[in-house]
Amino acid sequence: MYFLGVLSGIAIAFAAQAFFRQYKLTERNKED
């Protein structure tokens, strides 16, 4: 159970990081 929680936490962090990176890219393209 503990391992599953850690795994889901890592997955959420990875998804959030990817989303934030994509968001910054779109924002940069808007300014251009």
C-alpha positions as CSV (number, residue, x, y, z in Angstrom):
1,M,0.0,0.0,0.0
2,Y,2.8,2.4,0.9
3,F,4.6,1.6,-2.4
4,L,1.4,2.3,-4.3
5,G,1.0,5.7,-2.6
6,V,4.6,6.7,-3.4
7,L,4.2,5.5,-7.0
8,S,1.0,7.5,-7.5
9,G,2.7,10.6,-5.9
10,I,5.6,10.3,-8.4
11,A,3.2,9.9,-11.3
12,I,1.2,13.0,-10.2
13,A,4.4,15.1,-9.8
14,F,5.6,14.0,-13.2
15,A,2.3,14.8,-14.8
16,A,2.2,18.2,-13.1
17,Q,5.7,19.0,-14.2
18,A,4.9,18.1,-17.8
19,F,1.7,20.2,-17.7
20,F,3.6,23.2,-16.3
21,R,6.3,22.9,-19.0
22,Q,3.6,22.7,-21.7
23,Y,1.8,25.7,-20.2
24,K,5.1,27.8,-20.2
25,L,5.6,26.8,-23.8
26,T,2.2,28.0,-24.8
27,E,2.5,31.2,-22.9
28,R,5.9,31.9,-24.6
29,N,4.3,31.3,-28.0
30,K,1.4,33.7,-27.2
31,E,3.9,36.5,-26.5
32,D,5.6,35.8,-29.8
